[in-house]
């Protein structure tokens, strides 16, 4: 069976244009190649409006993490390069900057897999996030208390070695550490991976809280489509390194084709894979 499972009706959601507000991030038709031969991203374009949550969705291997690493300039460590297109943050081209320069401009990536310093305590992990800011001890303490207000679990566990905390607590520590750097944008990679549904909901609630109260923009890569779309403002769906669908999060979540493709469920109930519709690609990339 050679049909390609991409939604036709959902791929052209013309009524769901991105909000008419300033762009925090603009990715323009980028191409990413690994080892000079492996084409991973093919003409990807997307925007993150200032102060919004944008979900980057798709199956494992679709190119979500590569997109985030292209933005944060972490591709070189994996022998990858942005070979076409451009990436702009608040109108300034950033795809040629160092990761350190980008962090100083307020763009922080929380890597997939909850990368904490396992031998450090939770609080020591959080404090490393403020290292680049050069603020006073009193200011650091104030920022730390703010993080504990958002993550009360971390306050209870603040003296525990991070390597011995739960997966959910490690994910909270990673996000809290990013917040200690006072970002204006967080690139959040697979926050729900390996976590219980209740913990996933708790983390997404905190993300929404940080977005609304601290005015942090989020671009989050996530396989859990329906959870992500409940909290996002806008969504893009990747497949095989291409954006095949985009739209307002609510419209995507309510779209029958998205439900069928990702959950095997439509208005008529669960369907077998053979009964699912198959879809043509949306050729939105440039030749």
C-alpha positions as CSV (number, residue, x, y, z in Angstrom):
1,X,0.0,0.0,0.0
2,X,1.8,3.1,-1.2
3,X,-0.7,5.8,-0.3
4,X,0.7,8.7,1.7
5,X,-1.3,9.4,4.9
6,X,-1.6,13.2,4.8
7,X,-4.9,15.1,5.2
8,X,-6.4,16.8,2.2
9,X,-9.1,18.8,3.8
10,X,-7.1,19.9,6.8
11,X,-4.0,20.9,4.7
12,X,-5.6,24.1,3.5
13,X,-7.1,25.8,6.6
14,X,-7.2,29.2,4.9
15,X,-9.4,30.7,7.6
16,X,-6.9,29.9,10.3
17,X,-4.2,32.5,9.6
18,X,-1.7,33.3,12.3
19,X,-2.6,36.2,14.5
20,X,-1.8,39.7,13.2
21,X,0.7,40.5,15.8
22,X,4.5,41.0,15.7
23,X,6.6,37.9,14.9
24,X,9.0,36.8,17.6
25,X,10.3,34.1,15.3
26,X,10.2,33.6,11.5
27,X,11.5,30.6,9.8
28,X,11.7,31.1,6.0
29,X,11.9,28.1,3.7
30,X,14.9,26.4,5.5
31,X,16.6,23.3,4.3
32,X,18.7,21.1,6.7
33,X,21.3,18.6,5.6
34,X,23.2,16.2,7.8
35,X,26.7,14.9,6.8
36,X,26.4,16.9,3.5
37,X,24.1,14.2,2.0
38,X,21.0,13.5,4.2
39,X,18.2,16.0,3.5
40,X,16.1,16.2,6.7
41,X,14.1,19.5,6.4
42,X,12.8,20.5,3.0
43,X,11.5,24.1,2.7
44,X,10.1,24.5,6.2
45,X,8.5,27.8,7.0
46,X,6.7,28.8,10.2
47,X,6.1,31.8,12.4
48,X,5.8,32.2,16.2
49,X,3.9,35.4,17.1
50,X,5.1,37.4,20.0
51,X,3.7,36.1,23.3
52,X,2.0,33.0,21.8
53,X,2.3,29.2,22.1
54,X,2.9,27.4,18.8
55,X,2.9,23.6,18.5
56,X,5.1,21.8,16.1
57,X,3.5,18.4,15.6
58,X,4.3,15.2,13.9
59,X,5.4,11.6,14.4
60,X,8.8,10.5,15.5
61,X,11.3,11.3,12.8
62,X,9.2,14.0,11.2
63,X,11.8,16.7,11.7
64,X,10.5,18.5,14.9
65,X,13.7,18.3,16.9
66,X,15.9,19.2,13.9
67,X,13.7,22.3,13.4
68,X,14.3,23.4,17.0
69,X,18.1,22.7,16.8
70,X,18.2,24.7,13.6
71,X,16.8,27.6,15.4
72,X,19.0,27.3,18.5
73,X,22.1,26.7,16.3
74,X,22.9,23.3,17.8
75,X,23.0,21.4,14.5
76,X,26.8,21.7,14.1
77,X,27.4,19.4,17.0
78,X,25.5,16.7,15.0
79,X,27.1,17.4,11.7
80,X,24.1,19.3,10.4
81,X,23.7,22.6,8.5
82,X,21.0,25.0,7.4
83,X,21.9,25.1,3.7
84,X,18.9,27.2,2.5
85,X,16.5,29.8,3.8
86,X,16.8,32.0,6.9
87,X,15.8,32.2,10.6
88,X,14.9,35.5,12.1
89,X,14.3,36.4,15.8
90,X,12.6,39.8,16.2
91,X,13.6,40.8,12.8
92,X,17.3,39.9,13.2
93,X,18.8,37.0,11.3
94,X,20.1,34.4,13.8
95,X,20.9,31.2,11.9
96,X,24.5,32.3,11.7
97,X,25.0,33.1,15.3
98,X,26.5,31.0,18.0
99,X,24.2,29.2,20.5
100,X,25.7,31.5,23.2
101,X,24.7,34.6,21.3
102,X,21.2,33.4,20.8
103,X,20.8,32.6,24.5
104,X,21.9,36.2,25.3
105,X,19.1,37.4,23.0
106,X,16.6,35.4,25.0
107,X,16.1,32.2,23.0
108,X,16.5,29.1,25.2
109,X,16.0,25.5,24.2
110,X,14.9,22.8,26.6
111,X,16.2,19.6,25.1
112,X,14.3,16.4,24.6
113,X,15.0,13.9,27.3
114,X,15.0,16.2,30.4
115,X,18.7,17.0,30.4
116,X,19.5,17.8,34.0
117,X,22.8,17.7,35.8
118,X,22.1,14.5,37.7
119,X,24.8,15.0,40.3
120,X,23.6,18.4,41.3
121,X,20.5,19.2,43.4
122,X,17.4,20.6,41.9
123,X,18.2,24.0,43.3
124,X,21.8,23.9,41.9
125,X,20.4,23.0,38.5
126,X,18.0,26.0,38.6
127,X,20.8,28.3,39.6
128,X,22.9,27.3,36.6
129,X,20.2,28.9,34.5
130,X,21.0,32.4,35.9
131,X,24.7,32.0,35.3
132,X,24.8,34.1,32.1
133,X,22.8,37.0,33.5
134,X,25.3,38.6,35.8
135,X,22.7,39.5,38.4
136,X,23.1,40.0,42.2
137,X,22.6,37.3,44.8
138,X,19.4,39.0,45.9
139,X,18.0,39.1,42.4
140,X,18.9,35.4,41.9
141,X,17.1,34.5,45.1
142,X,14.0,36.5,44.0
143,X,14.0,34.7,40.6
144,X,14.4,31.4,42.3
145,X,11.4,32.0,44.5
146,X,9.3,32.9,41.4
147,X,10.3,29.5,39.9
148,X,9.2,27.8,43.1
149,X,5.9,29.6,42.9
150,X,5.3,28.1,39.4
151,X,6.8,24.7,40.3
152,X,5.9,23.9,44.0
153,X,7.1,20.3,43.5
154,X,10.6,21.6,43.0
155,X,10.6,23.6,46.2
156,X,9.8,20.5,48.1
157,X,12.6,18.6,46.3
158,X,15.1,21.5,46.0
159,X,17.8,19.7,48.1
160,X,17.4,16.4,46.3
161,X,19.9,15.2,43.7
162,X,18.3,15.7,40.3
163,X,19.3,12.2,39.1
164,X,17.1,10.7,41.8
165,X,14.0,12.7,41.1
166,X,11.0,11.6,38.9
167,X,10.8,12.2,35.2
168,X,8.2,14.8,35.7
169,X,10.3,16.6,38.3
170,X,13.3,16.5,36.0
171,X,11.2,18.0,33.2
172,X,10.1,20.8,35.6
173,X,13.7,21.3,36.6
174,X,14.7,21.7,32.9
175,X,12.0,24.2,32.2
176,X,12.6,26.1,35.5
177,X,16.3,26.3,34.7
178,X,15.5,27.8,31.3
179,X,13.2,30.3,33.0
180,X,16.1,31.4,35.3
181,X,17.8,32.7,32.2
182,X,14.9,35.2,31.7
183,X,14.0,34.1,28.2
184,X,11.6,35.8,25.8
185,X,11.2,32.5,23.9
186,X,11.6,28.9,24.9
187,X,12.0,26.0,22.4
188,X,10.5,23.1,24.2
189,X,11.2,19.6,22.8
190,X,8.9,16.7,23.6
191,X,7.9,17.8,27.1
192,X,5.4,14.9,27.5
193,X,7.8,12.1,26.5
194,X,7.7,9.2,29.0
195,X,5.5,11.0,31.5
196,X,2.1,9.9,33.0
197,X,-0.9,11.8,31.6
198,X,-1.5,13.6,34.9
199,X,2.0,14.9,35.0
200,X,1.8,15.9,31.3
201,X,-1.3,18.0,32.1
202,X,0.5,19.6,35.0
203,X,3.5,20.6,32.9
204,X,1.3,22.0,30.1
205,X,-0.7,24.0,32.7
206,X,2.6,25.5,33.9
207,X,3.7,26.3,30.4
208,X,0.4,28.1,29.8
209,X,0.8,30.0,33.1
210,X,4.4,31.1,32.1
211,X,3.2,32.2,28.8
212,X,0.3,34.3,30.1
213,X,2.1,35.8,33.2
214,X,5.7,36.0,32.1
215,X,4.9,36.7,28.4
216,X,7.3,34.0,27.2
217,X,6.7,32.8,23.7
218,X,6.8,29.0,23.2
219,X,7.6,26.8,20.2
220,X,7.0,23.3,21.4
221,X,7.7,20.1,19.5
222,X,5.3,17.4,20.6
223,X,4.0,14.0,19.5
224,X,1.0,14.2,21.8
225,X,-1.1,16.1,19.3
226,X,-4.3,16.6,21.1
227,X,-2.8,17.7,24.4
228,X,-0.5,20.2,22.6
229,X,-3.4,21.7,20.7
230,X,-5.4,22.2,23.8
231,X,-2.8,24.6,25.1
232,X,-1.3,26.1,21.9
233,X,-2.6,29.1,19.9
234,X,-1.5,27.8,16.5
235,X,-0.1,24.6,15.1
236,X,2.1,23.2,12.3
237,X,2.2,19.5,11.4
238,X,5.4,18.1,9.9
239,X,5.8,14.9,8.0
240,X,9.1,13.7,6.4
241,X,10.7,17.1,6.9
242,X,7.9,19.2,5.3
243,X,5.1,21.3,6.8
244,X,2.0,19.6,5.5
245,X,-0.7,21.4,7.5
246,X,-1.1,24.5,9.6
247,X,-3.9,26.3,11.3
248,X,-5.3,27.7,14.5
249,X,-5.0,25.1,17.3
250,X,-8.7,24.9,17.9
251,X,-9.5,24.3,14.3
252,X,-6.8,21.6,14.0
253,X,-8.0,19.9,17.1
254,X,-11.6,19.8,15.8
255,X,-10.6,18.7,12.3
256,X,-11.9,15.2,11.5
257,X,-8.9,14.5,9.3
258,X,-6.4,15.3,12.1
259,X,-8.4,13.0,14.4
260,X,-8.4,10.2,12.0
261,X,-4.7,10.5,11.0
262,X,-3.4,10.8,14.6
263,X,-5.9,9.0,16.7
264,X,-7.7,6.7,14.3
265,X,-10.9,8.3,15.4
266,X,-13.5,10.3,13.5
267,X,-17.1,11.4,14.2
268,X,-18.2,7.9,13.5
269,X,-15.9,6.4,16.0
270,X,-12.6,4.5,15.8
271,X,-11.6,3.1,12.4
272,X,-9.3,0.5,11.2
273,X,-6.1,1.7,9.6
274,X,-7.2,0.3,6.2
275,X,-10.4,2.3,6.4
276,X,-8.6,5.6,7.1
277,X,-8.5,8.3,4.4
278,X,-5.2,9.0,2.8
279,X,-4.2,12.4,1.9
280,X,-2.2,14.4,-0.7
281,X,0.7,16.6,0.4
282,X,0.3,20.3,0.5
283,X,3.0,21.6,-1.7
284,X,3.7,24.8,0.2
285,X,7.5,24.6,0.0
286,X,9.5,26.1,-2.8
287,X,11.0,24.0,-5.6
